[in-house]
Structures are given as C-alpha cells and as structure tokens.
Amino acid sequence: MTKEEIFETVQSIAADELDTDADKISMDTSIQNDLNADSLDVFEIMNELEDKFDIELDGDNAKAETISDVVDLVAKQLAAKDN
C-alpha cells in the first residue's frame, strides 16, 4: 500500500471523526492546531485506523502531531506486519 493510499484513508477517517471537510486535510495539517482535535479525538482516529488496517498503534499516538506523522506510523506498522 502506498503512502498516498494510506493518506486518503487517514484523511477520510479524520474528516469523519472530526466532522470536517476532507479537502481541508493535507499531509501538513496539524491534528490539534488545525483540526482542533483533543486527545480523545486522536485516540478515536487511531482506533479507527487500527481496525481498518488491522495493526497496533499503541503508544505511538503521542508522536502523531501532523497527518503526515499518522501516515508514517501506519506505513511503519503495515511494513512490520508484512515481514
């Protein structure tokens, strides 16, 4: 799966979870500053991603400041899962 495909999924889930327009979410978007997400919102987004990709992101949530960070975390876990 490419990072672009992962981004599209992250973008969609974040937009749904935060009730915002997906077009406003880019790789550089700050989850807390630009999307006004609180820690519970981030937790729920991460849970959705875990379910969607069948991966574990426990402990990595605090490292995710931007959408790009989330995409990288998911890509890393998917790569580890494939090995």
C-alpha positions as CSV (number, residue, x, y, z in Angstrom):
1,M,0.0,0.0,0.0
2,T,1.4,3.4,-1.0
3,K,1.6,6.4,1.4
4,E,-0.9,8.2,-0.9
5,E,-3.4,5.4,-0.3
6,I,-2.7,5.4,3.4
7,F,-3.1,9.3,3.4
8,E,-6.5,9.0,1.7
9,T,-7.7,6.6,4.3
10,V,-6.3,8.7,7.2
11,Q,-7.9,11.8,5.6
12,S,-11.3,10.2,5.3
13,I,-11.3,8.8,8.9
14,A,-10.1,12.1,10.4
15,A,-12.7,14.1,8.4
16,D,-15.5,11.8,9.6
17,E,-14.3,11.7,13.2
18,L,-13.8,15.4,13.4
19,D,-16.8,16.4,11.3
20,T,-14.7,18.5,8.9
21,D,-14.2,18.7,5.1
22,A,-11.6,16.2,3.9
23,D,-10.3,18.7,1.4
24,K,-9.1,20.8,4.3
25,I,-6.8,18.0,5.5
26,S,-3.4,17.7,3.9
27,M,-0.2,15.9,4.9
28,D,1.0,19.1,6.7
29,T,-2.2,19.5,8.7
30,S,-1.6,19.7,12.4
31,I,-4.1,17.4,14.1
32,Q,-4.5,19.5,17.2
33,N,-3.8,23.0,15.9
34,D,-5.5,22.9,12.5
35,L,-8.3,20.4,13.2
36,N,-8.9,21.3,16.9
37,A,-8.7,17.7,17.9
38,D,-8.3,16.8,21.5
39,S,-6.6,13.7,22.9
40,L,-9.9,11.7,22.8
41,D,-10.3,12.6,19.1
42,V,-6.8,11.4,18.4
43,F,-7.4,8.2,20.3
44,E,-10.6,7.5,18.3
45,I,-8.9,8.2,15.0
46,M,-6.1,5.9,15.9
47,N,-8.6,3.2,16.9
48,E,-10.4,3.5,13.6
49,L,-7.0,3.2,11.8
50,E,-6.1,0.1,13.8
51,D,-9.4,-1.5,12.8
52,K,-9.2,-0.5,9.2
53,F,-5.6,-1.7,8.7
54,D,-5.5,-4.5,11.3
55,I,-2.5,-3.0,13.1
56,E,-1.5,-1.9,16.6
57,L,-0.6,1.8,17.1
58,D,-0.5,1.7,20.9
59,G,2.0,4.1,22.4
60,D,2.5,5.9,19.2
61,N,-0.4,8.3,19.5
62,A,1.6,11.0,21.3
63,K,4.1,11.1,18.4
64,A,1.4,12.0,15.9
65,E,1.3,15.8,15.6
66,T,0.5,16.0,11.9
67,I,-1.4,13.9,9.4
68,S,2.0,13.1,7.8
69,D,3.1,11.6,11.2
70,V,0.0,9.4,11.3
71,V,0.6,8.2,7.7
72,D,4.2,7.4,8.6
73,L,3.1,5.5,11.7
74,V,0.6,3.4,9.8
75,A,3.1,2.8,7.0
76,K,5.7,1.6,9.5
77,Q,3.2,-0.8,11.2
78,L,2.0,-2.1,7.8
79,A,5.6,-2.8,6.8
80,A,6.3,-4.6,10.1
81,K,3.1,-6.6,9.7
82,D,4.2,-7.8,6.2
83,N,7.6,-9.0,7.4
